[in-house]
């Protein structure tokens, strides 16, 4: 089993590296839970994340999709699952933590504190609010801005934190995936 998350040059996410079998198993696990679990919508975070584990692609995935997808998968799996499933989810959780620590230059306890809040969260909890936060991360464009804001953006995934910081959370309200559309034939300007 080999899986590694390599942070992107512009700090917007990670590139997924690993052997074909591990990548395939993770993709199947995400897809299965997206289709069968009560924690995941069929078009929710697990399904969105599963597309990045396609062995034929070598695309980068943004931090928000990665965190939300892994959180929802862990909620769906719980801690009482097959050894293989547990090994797969543990490997990607570890890689997420390691990649975030290297990009943000913080210790593991800081990352654990932020991600630990999401334990038990599902697509029902995140709702579609995470799309606005994801688009905001893309719109930051530069590595410096993304690294400076990333920890704060991750905190805004928590509905309680968002409710306590309503005024600041309004910056995500009018953002949707259509904000990232670009004319055919032009280069995508919001690279990760």
Secondary structure per residue as TSV (DSSP state, phi and psi in degrees):
chain	resnum	aa	ss	phi	psi
A	1	X	-	360.0	125.4
A	2	X	-	-141.5	118.1
A	3	X	E	-144.0	138.9
A	4	X	E	-147.3	137.6
A	5	X	E	-104.6	115.4
A	6	X	E	-103.6	117.9
A	7	X	E	-56.6	142.6
A	8	X	-	-76.0	162.7
A	9	X	T	-62.6	-36.9
A	10	X	T	-93.5	6.5
A	11	X	S	73.9	14.0
A	12	X	S	-91.1	-8.6
A	13	X	E	176.4	-151.0
A	14	X	E	-135.2	157.0
A	15	X	E	-103.1	133.7
A	16	X	E	-90.9	122.8
A	17	X	E	-120.2	148.0
A	18	X	E	166.6	176.2
A	19	X	-	-76.5	155.5
A	20	X	H	-59.3	-39.2
A	21	X	H	-64.9	-45.4
A	22	X	H	-64.8	-44.5
A	23	X	H	-59.2	-44.9
A	24	X	H	-62.8	-44.7
A	25	X	H	-62.8	-39.8
A	26	X	H	-67.8	-41.7
A	27	X	H	-61.0	-43.6
A	28	X	H	-65.1	-41.3
A	29	X	H	-61.4	-46.5
A	30	X	H	-63.0	-44.7
A	31	X	H	-65.5	-42.8
A	32	X	H	-59.7	-44.3
A	33	X	H	-72.2	-30.8
A	34	X	H	-65.1	-33.8
A	35	X	H	-88.3	-26.6
A	36	X	H	-117.9	-17.9
A	37	X	-	-83.6	153.2
A	38	X	S	-82.8	-11.9
A	39	X	S	-88.4	-19.0
A	40	X	S	-116.2	140.7
A	41	X	-	-80.8	154.8
A	42	X	T	-64.0	-25.6
A	43	X	T	-116.6	27.6
A	44	X	S	-92.2	-153.5
A	45	X	H	-66.0	-39.5
A	46	X	H	-63.4	-44.3
A	47	X	H	-67.3	-40.1
A	48	X	H	-60.7	-42.9
A	49	X	H	-71.5	-32.9
A	50	X	H	-60.3	-31.1
A	51	X	G	-62.7	-27.5
A	52	X	G	-81.7	-10.0
A	53	X	G	-100.3	19.8
A	54	X	-	-72.7	120.7
A	55	X	T	-60.7	-22.3
A	56	X	T	-80.0	-15.1
A	57	X	-	-105.2	155.1
A	58	X	-	-131.8	50.5
A	59	X	-	-88.8	162.3
A	60	X	E	-94.6	145.9
A	61	X	E	-114.0	138.8
A	62	X	E	-73.3	159.3
A	63	X	H	-60.9	-40.1
A	64	X	H	-67.3	-48.0
A	65	X	H	-60.4	-40.7
A	66	X	H	-64.1	-49.1
A	67	X	H	-64.5	-47.3
A	68	X	H	-65.6	-43.5
A	69	X	H	-61.7	-45.0
A	70	X	H	-67.6	-39.3
A	71	X	H	-62.5	-47.0
A	72	X	H	-65.8	-39.0
A	73	X	H	-62.8	-44.5
A	74	X	H	-62.4	-40.8
A	75	X	H	-62.5	-41.7
A	76	X	H	-66.7	-42.9
A	77	X	H	-73.8	-35.8
A	78	X	-	68.4	-155.2
A	79	X	S	-115.4	-0.6
A	80	X	S	-110.4	76.9
A	81	X	S	-133.1	179.1
A	82	X	-	-63.9	158.3
A	83	X	H	-61.8	-38.3
A	84	X	H	-65.7	-46.8
A	85	X	H	-61.6	-41.8
A	86	X	H	-63.1	-41.3
A	87	X	H	-63.6	-41.0
A	88	X	H	-66.0	-48.4
A	89	X	H	-67.5	-37.4
A	90	X	H	-64.4	-40.0
A	91	X	H	-63.4	-43.7
A	92	X	H	-75.1	-31.3
A	93	X	H	-64.5	-42.0
A	94	X	H	-64.0	-44.0
A	95	X	H	-64.7	-36.9
A	96	X	H	-61.7	-49.0
A	97	X	H	-60.3	-45.4
A	98	X	H	-63.2	-44.0
A	99	X	H	-66.4	-42.6
A	100	X	H	-63.0	-42.0
A	101	X	H	-60.6	-41.6
A	102	X	H	-70.9	-35.5
A	103	X	H	-75.6	-45.2
A	104	X	H	-85.4	-10.9
A	105	X	T	56.9	46.1
A	106	X	-	-124.5	168.3
A	107	X	-	-83.0	168.2
A	108	X	H	-65.4	-29.5
A	109	X	H	-63.9	-38.8
A	110	X	H	-63.2	-44.9
A	111	X	H	-65.5	-44.1
A	112	X	H	-60.5	-37.6
A	113	X	H	-63.4	-42.0
A	114	X	H	-71.3	-48.3
A	115	X	H	-73.5	-27.9
A	116	X	H	-63.7	-25.9
A	117	X	T	-62.5	-30.0
A	118	X	T	-82.7	-3.2
A	119	X	T	-56.1	127.8
A	120	X	T	88.4	-2.7
A	121	X	-	-77.0	143.6
A	122	X	-	-126.4	-177.2
A	123	X	H	-59.7	-30.2
A	124	X	H	-64.7	-37.9
A	125	X	H	-75.0	-48.0
A	126	X	H	-69.8	-28.8
A	127	X	T	53.5	-143.1
A	128	X	T	-103.8	10.6
A	129	X	H	-63.2	-27.0
A	130	X	H	-69.6	-21.2
A	131	X	H	-64.1	-42.3
A	132	X	H	-62.6	-39.3
A	133	X	H	-68.0	-40.0
A	134	X	H	-62.6	-46.2
A	135	X	H	-62.6	-40.2
A	136	X	H	-59.4	-41.4
A	137	X	H	-60.8	-43.5
A	138	X	H	-61.1	-42.4
A	139	X	H	-69.5	-16.3
A	140	X	T	-67.1	-25.9
A	141	X	-	65.1	-52.4
A	142	X	S	-94.4	152.8
A	143	X	H	-60.7	-40.4
A	144	X	H	-61.6	-48.6
A	145	X	H	-65.2	-41.2
A	146	X	H	-65.6	-44.5
A	147	X	H	-66.4	-36.1
A	148	X	H	-67.6	-35.4
A	149	X	H	-98.5	-12.8
A	150	X	H	-58.2	-47.4
A	151	X	H	-60.2	-41.9
A	152	X	H	-64.1	-42.2
A	153	X	H	-62.7	-39.9
A	154	X	H	-62.8	-37.7
A	155	X	H	-64.5	-33.5
A	156	X	T	-70.0	-10.6
A	157	X	T	-68.1	-24.0
A	158	X	S	-78.1	120.1
A	159	X	H	-59.5	-31.8
A	160	X	H	-69.0	-44.6
A	161	X	H	-61.5	-42.2
A	162	X	H	-61.0	-42.3
A	163	X	H	-66.1	-35.1
A	164	X	H	-76.5	-18.5
A	165	X	T	-123.9	49.7
A	166	X	H	-55.1	-43.8
A	167	X	H	-62.3	-45.1
A	168	X	H	-71.0	-30.7
A	169	X	H	-71.2	-16.4
A	170	X	G	-64.0	-19.9
A	171	X	G	-66.1	-15.6
A	172	X	G	-95.8	-12.0
A	173	X	T	-59.4	-44.4
A	174	X	T	-95.8	11.6
A	175	X	-	-95.4	133.9
A	176	X	-	-143.8	175.0
A	177	X	G	-59.9	-25.5
A	178	X	G	-65.5	-19.6
A	179	X	G	-66.5	-18.8
A	180	X	G	-99.4	1.1
A	181	X	-	-65.0	150.2
A	182	X	-	-144.9	153.0
A	183	X	-	-64.0	146.7
A	184	X	T	-60.1	139.9
A	185	X	T	90.0	-7.2
A	186	X	S	-104.0	159.5
A	187	X	-	-80.3	138.7
A	188	X	-	-66.7	122.6
A	189	X	S	-93.9	0.5
A	190	X	-	-113.7	52.1
A	191	X	-	-64.1	148.0
A	192	X	-	-79.6	360.0
